[in-house]
Amino acid sequence: MNVRQILYTSTAALTMDSPSLYALRQESCTNNSRFGVTGLLLYVDKVFVQLIEGPGSAIGQLFGNIRHDDRNQGVTELLDRSVEDRAFQTWSMGFRSLDTNARAEYEAYRNIQTRQDLEAIACRDDKIFGLVRGLYVANAGRGF
C-alpha cells in the first residue's frame, strides 16, 4: 500500500486551553476516520507538530485545509513523502499536549522545555519524525 505522509509545524493563533485542544482532537478523529487518515498531533507551548498519513488525495486536501485554518499560522511543511506502510496505523489522531510533566515522562522529550527547543529540532525532519514515532510506539494500544 502506498501512503502519503506530511509532517509539519505551525503556531497556534491563540493559546489553546484543555477544552479547546480536546475539541480539536475530537474533530480530527471524526474527520480522519472518515477519510482513512491516521497520525499524531503534538502541542507544546503554542506550537503544533503533526504528522498525517493516508491516501494521497485525502492528505493533500487535509493539508490544504490545515494551511487555511484560522487556528494555525506559520504552517511549515517539514516532510512530504510516500511510504509503503503507515507509521501510526492504529491512531485516527493520536494527540498529546506536552506540558512540563508530560515531557518528563518521555526521555526523548525531556530536553524540550520551550517553544524554541522544539523549533530547534523541527528543522531536522528525521529527528522530529523519530520523536513522534517513538511516542506512538510507547503508547500503541493505549487510549491516547
HUGIRA-V797566 format. One record per residue. N is the residue number from 1. PHI is phi in whole degrees, -180 to 180 (none if undefined). OMEGA is omega in radians with two decimals (999 if undefined). Layout:
n = {N:N}
phi = {PHI:PHI}
omega = {OMEGA:OMEGA}
This chain:
n = {1:2:3:4:5:6:7:8:9:10:11:12:13:14:15:16:17:18:19:20:21:22:23:24:25:26:27:28:29:30:31:32:33:34:35:36:37:38:39:40:41:42:43:44:45:46:47:48:49:50:51:52:53:54:55:56:57:58:59:60:61:62:63:64:65:66:67:68:69:70:71:72:73:74:75:76:77:78:79:80:81:82:83:84:85:86:87:88:89:90:91:92:93:94:95:96:97:98:99:100:101:102:103:104:105:106:107:108:109:110:111:112:113:114:115:116:117:118:119:120:121:122:123:124:125:126:127:128:129:130:131:132:133:134:135:136:137:138:139:140:141:142:143:144}
phi = {none:-97:-122:-94:-119:-126:-116:-146:-124:-156:-112:-67:-63:-134:-63:-103:-85:-57:-62:-67:-67:-63:-63:-62:-63:-62:-61:-63:-60:-62:-66:-65:-60:-64:-108:72:-103:-127:161:-146:-121:-112:-130:-136:50:72:-108:-98:-128:-138:-118:-118:-149:159:-59:-53:-67:-66:-67:-60:-65:-62:-66:-61:-64:-62:-60:-101:-75:-64:-77:-111:-145:63:-65:-123:-76:-103:-154:-143:-150:-104:-133:-76:-129:-69:-91:-128:-60:-103:-116:-65:-169:-65:-144:-151:-97:-94:-79:-57:-66:-66:-66:-67:-66:-115:-52:-65:-102:-62:-87:-97:-104:-137:-58:-63:-62:-66:-63:-66:-92:-64:-73:-110:-58:-66:-71:-70:-62:-61:-66:-70:-67:-62:-65:-64:-59:-69:-122:-57:91:-103:-68:-137}
omega = {3.10:-3.06:3.05:3.08:2.98:3.07:-3.12:2.97:3.04:3.10:3.08:3.13:3.09:3.03:-3.09:3.10:-3.08:3.12:3.12:3.11:3.11:3.13:3.09:3.13:-3.14:3.10:3.14:-3.14:-3.14:-3.11:-3.10:3.11:-3.13:-3.04:3.09:-3.12:3.03:3.10:-3.08:3.10:3.06:3.08:3.13:3.00:3.12:3.11:3.00:2.94:-3.11:2.95:3.06:-3.11:3.13:3.11:-3.05:-3.10:3.13:-3.13:3.10:3.12:-3.14:-3.12:3.04:3.10:3.14:-3.14:-3.09:-3.13:-3.11:3.12:-3.11:2.89:3.12:3.12:-3.12:3.12:3.14:-3.03:3.02:-3.06:3.01:3.11:-3.14:-3.04:3.08:3.05:-3.05:-2.94:-3.09:-3.11:3.02:2.93:3.00:-3.12:3.04:2.98:-3.02:2.99:-3.07:-3.13:-3.14:3.14:3.14:3.14:-3.01:-3.06:-3.08:-3.08:-3.04:-3.14:3.10:-3.12:-3.09:3.07:-3.13:3.09:3.13:-3.14:-3.13:3.11:-3.09:-3.14:3.10:-3.02:-3.14:-3.13:-3.11:3.04:3.10:3.12:-3.10:3.11:3.10:3.10:3.09:-3.11:-3.12:-3.03:-3.13:3.14:3.10:3.02:-3.03:999}
